[in-house]
Amino acid sequence: MSTDDTNIVPIVLSGQALLSLRESGHNFPSAVGEVIDNSIEARANHIQIITEEAMKKNKKSITQVSFIDDGEGMDDEILQHYLQLGFSQRFMSEKTIGKFGVGAKLAGLSVGMRIDAWSRVDGSDRIRHVFFDLEAGIEAEKRGEKVGIRPPDDEPIPAHLEIYFPEGSGTLVMWSKIDRISDGDGRSAPDHVRVEMNKELSRIFREFLSSGIRITVDLTDLKPHDPTFLRKGTWADQVVTEELARTSGGSRAAGQHFPGQTFFNKEVKVQNTNHKIRVVITLAPPQVLRFKGAGGDAFARKLRIPENEGAISFMRLDREINYTLVPRLFPGGVQTKDRYIGFEVYFTPELDRMMGVRNVKRGAVPADELRATLRTVAESVIPNAREEIDRIWGEVNRDDAVKAGEHAPITKALKEADRTMPKGRVKQVPTPKQQEREYENLAKDAGRNTTEEEKAAYVKEIKDLPFVIETVDIPGDDLFQLTHLKEQTIIRLNERHVFYQEMYEPLQMLSKNGGSSGTGPDASVTARRAIEAITLLLVAYAKAESMHETPVDQYKELRKWWGSFTEQYLTKIRDVL
């Protein structure tokens, strides 16, 4: 083989390769996280993120992102290599967050075409600067010039960012020429991007935030977001405190903590290996669980509860690298109630290969041995957490039933569901005085008029509900009666009707008994769902009626015959299935 190297071509065309590497799998929050990793490794206590926006192509866009930390800073030699792909003082280390020497560089280039960095070390009064411009690099490569990073210079920090730079050591990294920025859903509007970034960063770095590290985005300190509800001073603590103050007059004082219930917090040996992981499984506090059917309302969304359904948080050196659903891990599949279950897996870099950790700290997926280990833990713990959810909801339902009747849980759920549904078109509505009389009559029918205070409280409870359902004593063979108010329909379910006595009420009793009478949990679950289905069937009919301008004139006879025929069929037909 010839030793003449004149015919050798470079293994990498720098400019084109870097253009390809922009497709590294980052979204904006994960890219930002890579720079924060570097700041944490540099022993920074305060990391500031400043975003800037301008009009581009007739719409607002983020045009520049700056990161300022008070870490140890970089001397000239390290600073020049900072933007070099593959350079790392911790290359392949199993003791640090960084490992491959490409994270922050690829992160910056995945968002924009230029990265600038300024840094000062302790004891120096000089702030040194380096940069890499991918656009300029591509043009230089076309001209046959070498593409690289020049030695540090003394270019000053942009004037508007000087106030953020620390007095001692520190570093400023700036992304500009931004052309690829969007939130996790692909939206690029600055407000959407910031909200998504703040949400993700507060969860990814929750352990550091809880321990006192400050991350500030556009002058606002992030609060840790903890899906396990174990850490204090979190976003959830703030939201729950505000909600309790709003709904029950509680204190808005900061510092209140609403801890989750821990079901598992142990080290576990990974199957067929000598490695260990720590698994934490928790349940949200009662103030978050509230009642069945509330897991998708505005309060739950503000707490980010829906996105936690079946999600597992993988924590590498206390830094989350993935928050995702692992298929076939939760026993019996993921259930809606699982959104209240926190699931963390802590591991060290020795398990990087088994966790599928890549140079982009995003999208790691456990290998078969680790998945099997987690499945074993989940099968022994998750059912207990689910039972506790049912127990808490059962207590709430019983309390609500005492206060507001047997249908209270479902009317609460209907209020949230009806928010996005078509609105009724009823024109034949009572006057305000007639409506007040209707409420008084309903309070009497429901047995909620013992005192004027009780009646007033009941009316206040139901006024904002789209549907009110009460089981009452109605003479005749009507299965139910409907009263259409302006924006509300009252459903009176007839307890004299054979359908109620032989179908609805027995199912209701079965659903409350659970397994205590030998019927087992499956029967209880089935009964609860049957009660939901029957109730919602009635509500759906009431909703359909309300779409007509004159429902009483149009459907009065229909309801009468429907009730009559239902009773006759149930009397004549029995035990045929």
Buried (B, 14 or more C-beta within 10 A) or exposed (E): EEEEEEEEEEEEBBBEBBBEBBEBEBBBBBBBBBBBBBBBBBEBEBBBBBBBBEEEEEEEBBBBBBBBBBBBBBBBEBBBBBBBBEBBEBEEBEEBBBBBBBBBBBBBBBBBBBBBBBBBBEEEEEBBBBBBBBEBBBEBBEEEEEBEBEEBEEEEBBEEBEEBBBEEBBBBBBBBBBEBBBBBEEEBBBEBBBEBBBBBBBBBBBBBBBEEBBBBBEEEEBBBBBBBBBBEBBBBBBBBBBBBBEEEEBEEEEEBBBBBBBBBEEEBEBBEBEBBBBBBBBBBBEBBBBBBBBBBBEBBEBBBBEBBBBBBBBBBBBBBBBBBEBEEBBBEEBBEBBBBBBBBBBBBBBBBEBBBBBBBBBEBBBBEBBBBBBBEBBEEBBBEBBEBBBEBBBEBBEEBBEEBBBBBBBBBBBBBBBEEEEEBEBEEBBEEEEBEEBBBBBBEBBEBBEEEEBBBBBBEBBEEBBBBBBBBEBEEBBBBBBBBBEBBBBBBBBBBBBBBEEBBBEBBEBBBBBEEEEBEEEBBEBBBEBBBEBBBEBBEBBBEBBEBEEBBEEBEEEBBEBBBEBBEEBEEEEEEE
